[in-house]
Amino acid sequence: MRFEQAQRLKNLSPYLFARVERLIEEKKAAGVDIISLGIGDPDQPTPDHIIEELVKEARNPANHQYPSSVGMLCYRQAVASWYARRFGVQLNPETEVVALIGSKEGIAHISWCYLNPGDTVLVPDPGYPVYAGGAILAGAVPYYMPLKAERGYLPDLASIPTEVARRAKMIFINYPNNPTGAVADEAFFAEVVAFAREFNVLVCHDAAYTEIAFDGYRAPSFLQVPGAKEVGIEFGSVSKPFNMTGWRIGWAAGCPEVIEALGRLKSNLDSGQFQAIQYAAMAGLNGSQEVINRVNELYRERRDILVEGLNSLGWKLEKPKATFYIWAPVPTGYTSESFAELVLERTGVVITPGTGYGANGEGYFRISLTVDTARLREAVERLKSNLGPVKF
Ligand SMILES: *Cc1c(COP(=O)(O)O)cnc(C)c1O
């Protein structure tokens, strides 16, 4: 039997790091102690009060039936109250918030609500691969907006050709940014609102990392900018702030017409998230935010070890204000992939080639700070003794 795959699936890019993955397997088989700085998944456990809430609600038979696909009203109220406290943004929980099975789910599905085959969508490059992936599955064509160091990794909206901007139906943005660790201010968001108004483009802001920030920096919400709610939505998640990536719960908030469309699509695809998990996420949002400060203090310490370690080897990195990523240039004479292979070969440390996040990631690599300080120090020591100084 041979089953012909749908074109939309064939259009998805194939596996990216085949060579590096093969090398990792070889090293492991040879008994090398691999330190993986590749995966952006918090290593700390979910806080106890959230787990307790799950256990309690899991025992309640009222939660054992199908939930609503748009989320319980009390969950959407908790998201709205959190927005009011955290950002001073007022949201109507009935019309301006929809629960998601992790924000990735909504990011992938929003394209199905607004993109027809052949439509244009503006996607950051480098960027989280789900923006382009969801759009390609819907048959749309991404137009990649380069994120450049000299612009602080903000897209240059003015350089998008007018005919592309006119054609575009949606724009994805993401600050604090994965993979670059860059942040955006309200002035940039205001520019995006003006652009969206001029060209009638729906803005989808991925706010997964607003809570992961250091040195007193507080990331803004796109929705706190005047007019934002008329032109777009924001995706949020408990995954990163509360170490809940495995629990699969998030939200989209903003423009009611768009929230309704996403909710209607979802009601045809899924039956929502287990209510006990919605209650657990509410415990995180409604409870003390001190747990976030604690985890941020951990990432800050790790960031300092890594940035200071790399700088002692010849890099000139600034410490990122937010996210748990370090985005750094590869030394002269290497590509993203050849440098990742060299580092793995010589030190057993896994870094992610920047090209995994788009063509403009060439010349960079990403390090994730989701391993403990002892292992990070060990990684820095191995780089110092086996890689030697590097040139740029
Ligand atoms: C981790 C991540 C998400 C989504 O996480 P969920 O667990 O699906 O809520 C979304 N965007 C970016 C950029 C991420 O890194």
The ligand as an SDF file (V2000), in Angstrom:
LIG
                    3D

 15 15  0  0  0  0  0  0  0  0999 V2000
    6.9370   27.8920   24.1390 C   0  0  0  0  0  0  0  0  0  0  0  0
    6.3980   28.8300   23.0950 C   0  0  0  0  0  0  0  0  0  0  0  0
    5.0240   28.9280   22.8160 C   0  0  0  0  0  0  0  0  0  0  0  0
    3.9260   28.0900   23.3010 C   0  0  0  0  0  0  0  0  0  0  0  0
    3.8140   27.3650   24.2340 O   0  0  0  0  0  0  0  0  0  0  0  0
    2.4920   26.5800   24.6600 P   0  0  0  0  0  0  0  0  0  0  0  0
    3.0630   25.5790   25.5970 O   0  0  0  0  0  0  0  0  0  0  0  0
    1.9060   25.9550   23.4290 O   0  0  0  0  0  0  0  0  0  0  0  0
    1.5860   27.5700   25.2830 O   0  0  0  0  0  0  0  0  0  0  0  0
    4.5830   29.8760   21.9200 C   0  0  0  0  0  0  0  0  0  0  0  0
    5.4360   30.6970   21.3210 N   0  0  0  0  0  0  0  0  0  0  0  0
    6.7410   30.6310   21.5380 C   0  0  0  0  0  0  0  0  0  0  0  0
    7.6130   31.5890   20.8280 C   0  0  0  0  0  0  0  0  0  0  0  0
    7.2810   29.6930   22.4060 C   0  0  0  0  0  0  0  0  0  0  0  0
    8.5990   29.6300   22.5780 O   0  0  0  0  0  0  0  0  0  0  0  0
  1  2  1  0
  2  3  1  0
  2 14  2  0
  3  4  1  0
  3 10  2  0
  4  5  1  0
  5  6  1  0
  6  7  2  0
  6  8  1  0
  6  9  1  0
 10 11  1  0
 11 12  2  0
 12 13  1  0
 12 14  1  0
 14 15  1  0
M  END
$$$$
